[in-house]
């Protein structure tokens, strides 16, 4: 269960990062409120998952989900570059996440 909670927390991180980009520096109220709500949900769920999971593992997986998710949203939705070096860097992050998950006792 803590892994599912952590996954959801990471997905909320993608939501708040995307909404923050859409807020245009917190000048648009709708995306700004979505950013704040998703941040609260993300941090709250991360804290819940950390009751069971080790700090380093939970934080790395949470931030990795957010990083990869924001990377994908940037490419798919915002038209950002998907060149080989960026894709390779994302693959390295995913590999690190998998290693953390496999090495975690929880």
C-alpha positions in Angstrom: 0.0 0.0 0.0 2.7 2.6 0.7 4.1 2.1 -2.8 0.6 2.9 -4.3 0.3 6.0 -2.1 3.8 7.1 -3.2 2.9 6.6 -6.9 -0.2 8.8 -6.4 1.9 11.4 -4.6 4.3 11.4 -7.5 1.4 11.9 -10.0 0.2 14.8 -8.0 3.7 16.2 -8.3 3.4 16.1 -12.0 0.0 17.9 -11.8 1.4 20.7 -9.6 4.5 21.2 -11.8 2.3 21.3 -14.9 -0.2 23.7 -13.3 2.7 25.9 -12.1 3.9 26.2 -15.7 0.4 27.1 -16.7 0.0 29.7 -13.9 2.5 32.0 -15.7 4.4 32.9 -12.5 1.3 32.6 -10.3 -0.5 35.3 -12.3 -3.4 33.1 -13.4 -5.7 32.2 -10.5 -7.1 28.8 -11.7 -3.7 27.2 -12.4 -2.3 28.8 -9.2 -5.0 27.2 -7.1 -4.6 23.9 -8.8 -0.8 24.1 -8.1 -1.4 24.7 -4.4 -4.0 22.0 -4.1 -1.9 19.4 -5.9 1.1 20.4 -3.8 -0.8 19.8 -0.6 -2.1 16.4 -1.8 1.4 15.4 -3.1 3.2 16.3 0.1 0.5 14.8 2.3 0.6 11.5 0.5 4.4 11.5 0.5 4.3 12.0 4.3 1.9 9.1 4.6 4.1 6.8 2.5 7.1 7.8 4.6 5.5 6.2 7.6 6.6 2.9 6.2 9.1 3.5 3.5 12.7 4.7 4.1 13.2 8.4 3.7 15.8 8.2 0.9 13.8 5.7 -1.1 10.5 7.4 -0.7 11.9 10.9 -1.6 13.9 9.7 -4.5 11.0 7.7 -6.0 8.6 10.6 -5.4 10.9 13.2 -7.0 11.7 10.8 -9.9 8.1 10.2 -10.7 7.6 13.9 -10.8 10.7 14.5 -12.9 9.8 11.8 -15.5 6.2 12.7 -15.5 6.9 16.4 -16.0 9.4 15.4 -18.7 6.7 13.4 -20.6 4.1 16.2 -20.2 6.6 18.7 -21.5 7.2 16.6 -24.6 3.7 15.3 -25.3 1.7 18.4 -24.3 4.0 21.4 -24.5 6.1 20.3 -27.5 9.4 20.3 -25.8 12.4 18.6 -27.4 12.7 14.8 -27.3 16.3 14.5 -28.5 18.6 11.5 -27.7 20.5 13.1 -24.8 17.3 14.1 -23.0 15.8 10.6 -23.5 18.9 9.0 -22.3 18.9 11.1 -19.2 15.3 10.2 -18.5 16.2 6.5 -19.0 18.9 6.9 -16.3 16.4 8.3 -13.9 14.0 5.4 -14.5 16.8 2.9 -14.0 17.7 4.6 -10.7 14.0 4.4 -9.6 13.8 0.7 -10.4 17.0 0.0 -8.5 15.7 1.9 -5.5 12.4 0.0 -5.6 14.2 -3.4 -6.0 16.6 -2.7 -3.1 14.0 -1.5 -0.7 12.9 -3.8 2.1 9.4 -2.3 2.3 
